[in-house]
Structures are given as structure tokens and as C-alpha cells.
Amino acid sequence: MSDKNKAIDKAQAIKLAVFDIDGVMTDGSLMYTNNLEEFKIFHAHDGLGLQMLKKSGCEIAIVSSRSSDIVLKRMNELNIDIVLQGQSNKRETLLTIINKLNLNRSNVAYAGDDILDIPAMGVCGLSIAVANAHPFVKKHADWVTDNSGGAGAVREICELILSSQGKLESIINSYIFNLSDK
């Protein structure tokens, strides 16, 4: 069975999708001005993918080892409520979320790109590395996306989950028909 087929099988049970920020929702670049203002670039396709996944009833969480007001602003725009930043022990943070939501580990997908993500990936039903992930992370993932972090990988993950659960077409149609009614 290919990695993608394995991921599709595991994705059928996903009720919570958890994402790292730097390197997954962004390309991993850390940009600062001379005034030490931080910049992050998020891909609009990823944002719509997250909204579609949330619309399907899947919970979404962000777990990042860094902290940034920019992340809070973007996640607020996307109505993502579970945003945990400054988390050096992502495994324990993830287990707390799983327990709080009363889920089984098999119901959780985690997407990461660097070695700090491996412990969290190990406690999930579906572990995902983005295309630009560190090679060691890719070895520990159930599936590696075709797209890189910050360049559509999150959308690819969202659509894989939705497709595996038979929800992708109806979610897409809900946007198309809502637009044509205006």
C-alpha cells in the first residue's frame, strides 16, 4: 500500500487536525524588519482549506514552539479557537488537547516539518510531513505532501481528509452554490 493510500485509510477517522506553523503554514522563513517587526506569509489556499475542513465538523488546532501575534491574528481570521504557542513539548500539549476533546489518538492528524514535531506525530493516528520537511521527519510520517509548507501543503492535507471521508465534493459545492445565489 502506498503512503498516500495508507494516509487516505487513516484519514477516514480524523476528527481533529493539528498543524505546526513555521514550515507548515509558512515556508519556515523568519523575517524581521530593522525595527524587529516580524513578518509571516500565509497561503490563501491553505486558509480556505482550513475553513472547509472546519465546515465539515473537523476540529482544528495549532501547536507551535514559537509565539507570534501574527499567528493569533491569522487564526482569529479563520475562526480557529485552539491556538497553543510557545509549546516546547508538543507531545504533551497534543495529549492534553486529545484528552480535553475526549478523542482517541486514531482520530487525530498532526502535520509537522521539523524534529520538534516527531514526538507529537508519534501519538497520532495520521502523521504528516510537508514536502519541505527535514528528511528525518519524513521517515517518521505516514504521508508526505506533494506541496511544501506555505505553498499549499495545508490545503492538500485538508482535501485529503475531506476526500477520504466523502465530504470534499459537498463542501466544494456548498461554496459554489452559495456564490451563484448572490
C-alpha positions, 0 to 999 in steps of 0.5 A: 500500500502506498503512503498516500493510500495508507494516509487516505485509510487513516484519514477516514477517522480524523476528527481533529487536525493539528498543524505546526506553523513555521514550515507548515503554514509558512515556508519556515522563513523568519523575517524581521524588519530593522525595527524587529517587526516580524513578518509571516506569509500565509497561503490563501489556499491553505486558509480556505482549506482550513475553513472547509475542513472546519465546515465539515465538523473537523476540529482544528488546532495549532501547536507551535514552539514559537509565539507570534501575534501574527499567528493569533491574528491569522487564526482569529481570521479563520475562526480557529479557537485552539491556538497553543504557542510557545509549546516546547513539548508538543507531545504533551500539549497534543495529549492534553488537547486529545484528552480535553476533546475526549478523542482517541489518538486514531482520530487525530492528524498532526502535520509537522516539518521539523524534529520538534514535531516527531514526538507529537506525530508519534501519538497520532493516528495520521502523521504528516510531513510537508514536502519541505520537511527535514528528511528525518521527519519524513521517515517518521510520517505516514504521508508526505505532501506533494506541496511544501509548507506555505505553498499549499501543503495545508490545503492538500492535507485538508482535501485529503481528509475531506476526500477520504471521508466523502465530504470534499465534493459537498463542501466544494459545492456548498461554496459554489452554490452559495456564490451563484445565489448572490 
